[in-house]
């Protein structure tokens, strides 16, 4: 067994073991609402028996079964805003900086924005905000799994939904995320080869950096037992040879730069070994923090243009 296969096998064990067989999605669609340049439609679909994910789908004007388009799944950020999830990238709430689903739809991509577990419509009536997130993390841990296992499972079903749509080019699927959404990007990447192009913005916290600087990160970053084999950049490296771009802010305390640079070298090595150096790109913005800057977004758009439209 080569090192990549070995690490992927160990990663699956640490996450919580094999994925269950795909369940029927049973999508339930809301009424479409016309917007400027696209239509917005609510959808709910099952990821496990009784576990329904609310999401928002953005479909560009002119896209239909006769004129299909590439698609991008957008994973929302954390930011301690459990009341926000899909609505921020879909442009209905939150910081306009992160209305990225709207921006991508206006560039011709079908965009799916789902709620992550513990956010927006997937909150608990019994526990609030961070208390519910902590409860869910611990609930999975005692089952021998972790929050990342559940997040990956849910994201794979999001891609199931996208490829099922007759107006989506199923061989041209990408994903994007900021902050926790970036973590989601490199978490799901190794497990869904239908993702042709991936972009993560401002989040590659290594365990070495977390321990050195005492960072309290969100739960999806913590995979029990993984640090005895490798670190988080080794997960992102498993995406090779598919297209991956990562943005960073030089002053982002959530992803300390010394370890980010070491992580980039790990990922570059994997792409070099896969003879796919051109499929990995990164950008570190001088003086920037935990933001989506104009230049970061320009590079994101260019990466999707290059790998999903050409």
Beta strands, then each sheet from edge to edge (+ up, - down):
strand 1: 28-29
strand 2: 33-35
strand 3: 38-48
strand 4: 51-60
strand 5: 69-75
strand 6: 110-114
strand 7: 168-178
strand 8: 195-201
strand 9: 243-249
strand 10: 280-285
sheet 1: 1+ 3- 2+
sheet 2: 1+ 3- 4+ 6- 5- 7- 8- 9- 10-
end
